[in-house]
Amino acid sequence: MTEGARLPRIFVIVSLGLALFAAAGCGGGGTRAEGTVTLDDAPVDGGMILFFPHGTKDKPDKARADIVNGKYSAKGLEPGKYRVEIFWFKKTGKQVVSKNDPPNKEDETIQMIPTGKFNGPTSLLSADISSGSNTIDFPLSSKK
């Protein structure tokens, strides 16, 4: 085999190896949690869900997800027990003076999820995450 014929063959072998390596890393696997979040039987839209490993108070980096049309999908979780917090700041339709940039105005928002019960360090929500895909729904109620 000549040197000129060997180069394309090596290129093909290396390219095929890189393609297989990349495909193995893009399988969409890993541990994740997904499901629905409702408040009084209505989907939460525009909220956020946070997963705190049991026993920690630090803000999670990967263990958070936006809630859109009542659905969330959090990726990058490690198997284990988590304290869960859910927030949903909804616009009231009013403009108020900005706290960060007065005298400019911004949309007023209110927290729709009961504070303390479902968010903050006293959240009563928890999740037990196993490896792979986990479906965990959070049907919340604003009533006591």
ZICOR-V317525 format. One record per run of one state. SS is the DSSP state (alpha for helix, beta for strand, coil for the rest). FROM is the first residue (numbers start at 1). TO is the last residue. If there is no record, write none. Layout:
ss->{SS;SS}
from->{FROM;FROM}
to->{TO;TO}
//
This chain:
ss->{coil;alpha;coil;beta;coil;beta;coil;beta;coil;beta;coil;beta;coil;beta;coil;beta;coil;beta;coil;beta;coil;beta;coil;beta;coil}
from->{1;3;26;32;40;42;44;47;54;64;69;71;76;80;88;89;98;105;112;125;130;133;136;138;141}
to->{2;25;31;39;41;43;46;53;63;68;70;75;79;87;88;97;104;111;124;129;132;135;137;140;144}
//
